[in-house]
Amino acid sequence: MSSENLPVAKGFRLALLQMLVSRHKQENLAHARELVSRAAQNGAQLVSLPECFNCPYGTQYFGEYAETVPGETSTTIAALAAEHRITIIGGSIPERSGDRLFNTSLVFGPDGKLCGKFRKMHLFDIDIPGKITFKESETLSPGEELTDFTTPFCKVGIAICYDLRFPELTRLYADRGCHLLVCPGAFNMTTGPVHWELLQRARAVDNQMFVATVSPARDETASYVAWGHSTVSSPWGDVVAKAGHGEEIVYADIDLNRVEEVRRQIPVRIQRRCELYHSLAAAKPQ
């Protein structure tokens, strides 16, 4: 469903860069430059890289590849945004801040200035016997703040991977006026087939907003194998663009009228009974 010749609808063009990530940071940054340039040449105005695009994903790599901000990777992405006059969501990188490490997404506007910094809130600590055990908290610290930023088109919220499983986070972004959530993520070969698309479509329907997820391309030789299938879901919950598992640029023309249309047709946002929910939650069980 990816195409570099899609007609541009009213709104803006989004590009998700499902890139293959190697163990060599310089190689990854050079490849990011190549893909960003291609996306910009094909009319993309908002571009997102995947989670951990400058290094392999894994607790054994975070400390080795971590950078301060500003640093080599952030400087590279800032220059690309300014060169092409576009907004770039820098997927995520391992960030070093003092004696702590974070999984951090940096956003740079068309002027090359930092306009958003999100640290992954919910750390990926899971144990599925016989399938996968992973514990980000062995090396990473959790973020504590929401990050949204304003483009000429709409307000955009940021989450990273495992954050997508927590509906409260996406609801906060919707309440802050976001019409699009971008979530760089690297679901794996166990959770990806069943939960990747399901979760993003659920968040889109719950909040009647666009949800875009961008994964690294699948590398079967890596210690952690990403599912791929970067996807854009609409406020109605249907998939409007989707990649396969290999390296690919996914383009989607985001028609923001669709957000207001769906919210008007099914007005759940104004039908919520928050005071009732709070009183019921506080009530003692019978």
N, C-alpha and C positions, 0 to 999 in steps of 0.2 A: 504493500500500500504506500510505499515511499516513492516519491517522484520529485525530480528537480524541475519539472515544468508544469506545476499545478497553477491554475488560474487564481489570482489573488482576490479574495472576497473582501467585503467591507470589514475592517478590523486591522489585523496585522499578521505577519507570517512568523511562525515559530519554527525553529530547527533544533532537533535533538541529535547530538553527535554520539552515536553508539560506536565508540572507537576501541580498537584493540590496544590494550595496555601492556607494556613490556616492563622489564626490571631496570631499564635505563632511563633515568629522568630526562636527560637531554633529548633522547629519542622521542619520548612521550610529548615533551613540550614542542618539539619540531612538528610532530604529527598533529598536535592540537592546532598549531598555527595553520597548517595545511587545510584541515577540515573546517576551521572557522572561516578562512578565506573563501573556501568553496561555498559554504552556506551563505555568506554575505553576498557573493556574486550572484547567487540564485534568489536574492530578494529577502533573505531572513533579516528581521529587525530585532528579534530576541533569540539568542542562541544559548543552549545549555550543554555543558560537558557532563560526563557521568561521574558517579562517586569514585573517589580515588583514581583520578585520571592521570596523575603524574607518577604513580607508583603502584605496585601490586597491592591488592587488598589482603590484609592479614595482620594479626597482632605482632607477628615477628618482624613486620616491615615498618610499622608506624613510627617507631623511634628513629630508625635509620634514615627515613626519608623526610622527617618532620622539618618544617621551616617556620621561622617567625614571619609575621606580617607587619610591614612589607618584607618580601623576600623574592627569590628568583622566580617562582611560579606566579605570584601575584603581580609582579612587575611585567611579566610576559603577557598575562591576560589583560592587564590595564592598557598596555600598548596596542594590543589587538583591537580592543573595544574602540580606542581613539582612532586608530588607523581606518577602521571600517565604519565608524560612526554608528555603532550598534550597541545594544546592551548584551553583556555576556554574563551568564551564571556559570562561575568556574567550578561546576560539579562539586567536588569536595577534595580537600587535601588534608594530610596530617599536619596540624598546626602546633607549634611549640610556643607556649606562653609561660614564662618562668619555669617552674619545675613540673608543669602539667602539659599533657597532650590532649588535643581536641580533634574531632572529625569536623572540619569547617568548610562551609561554602561561602565564597566571596563573590559579590556582584559588582560589576563595573559598568557605568553608564557610557553613553556615546562620547562623553568628554574625557573618558579614561579615568574618572575619579571613582573611588570606592563609594557605592551607594547602599550596600547591605553586607552584613556579615552574620551568618547563622552557624551556631555550633550545635551539632546533633544532640537532641535532648534525651532521647531514649536509647540507651546502649544495647547493642545486639548481644544479649546473653541468653543462649538457648541450649537445650540438650535433648536431642531426639535420638534415643538409643538405636544404634545400628545405622544411623543416617548421618547426622552432623552434630557436633558439639562446638560451640564457639562462644568466646567470652571477651567482648570488647573492653569490659571494665578492667581486665588485667593490665591494660596500658592506657586507656582513654578515660577522660573525665567528661561528665555530661554538661551540655549547655543549659542555660537557665533563662534565655530570652527569646521572644518571638522576633522574627525579622521579616518585614514586608517593605517593599519599595514601590515607588510610583513611576510609571512610564508614561509617555504621551498617550498611551492606549488605555491602560487600566492599572490598578494596583495589583501587585503579585506577591504571594507568600511563598516562603521557602521551608521545606522539610528535607530530611535526609533518610532514605531507606526505611529502617525499622520504625521511624516516626510515623509512617503511614498507617501503622496498626492502631494508632491511638486517635479515635475520632474527635476527642476533645480538642486536640491541637488544630485540626482542620476547621472545626467549628469556630474557634477563636479567630482564625484568619478570615473566615466568611463574615463574622460579626464586625471585623475591622474594615470591611469594604473590599476585600480581595475578590476578583473575578477569575483568577487563575492561581492554582497551586503548582509549583514545579518541585519535583522530588527526585533528585539524583539518587540512584539506589543500585545495589548489587545483590538482588535476591539470588539464591543458590539453586542447585538442581533438585533439591528436596522441596523447598517451600515455593520456589518460582512457578512450577507447573500448576499448582492449585491456588495459590494466594496472590500472586503478583497482579494479574489483571482484575481479579475479584475485588481486592482491596481498593484499587484506584477507582474502579467504577462505583464502588460503594461510597467512597468519599465524595465523588462527583455528584451522585444522586442525593446523598445526605445534605449537601450544602449548595446544590444547584449552581455549580461552578465548573470550569474546566480544570482537569487534573492531568498533568504531564509528568511522566516518569522516564528517566533516562539512565540506562544501564551501560556498563562496559560491554563490548562484544565478548562472546564466549570464547574462552581459550581452554581447550581440554587438557593442556599440559600444565596449567597453573595449579598451585596448591589449593586455591579456592576458585571454583568454576562458577562464573556468573551465568544466570539464566538468559540474559539478553531481553529481546522483545520490548524495547522502549515503546511507549504507548501514549497516545493522547485520547482522553475520554471527555465527552461533552457533558453539559449540565443535565442532559436527559439520561445520561448513563451509557450511551452507546460509544463504541470505539470509532474514532474518526481517522486515526492514523496509527500504524503499528509496524514495527520492524520484525525481521526474522531474528536469528541468533548471531549472525555474523556482523562484520563491520558495515555500518550503513548510516546515512543521514536521513532522518525522518522529518518531513516537512508537514506542517498543518497550518491552514489558514483559519485563524481564530476570529469568528464572527461574534463580537461581544453582544450584539442584539439578542443572541440566543440565550444569554444569561437572564436578561430581564424578561424575555418571552416565557421561559420555563418558570421563573419565579412568579410571574403574573398568573399563569395557567394553574399552577399548583402552589398556592401561597403558604406553604408550611412554615416559612420563616416568621410570618406574623401570627400563625396559629399555634405556635409553641406556647405551652403553659408552664413557663419556668418557675413561677411562684409555687404552683401545685407540685411540680417535681421536687422542689427543695423541701417543701413541707412533708411530702411523703417519704423522702429520704431521711428526714430528721425524726420521723415518727417511730416509736418503739414497736417492734413486731408484736402482733397479737398472740 
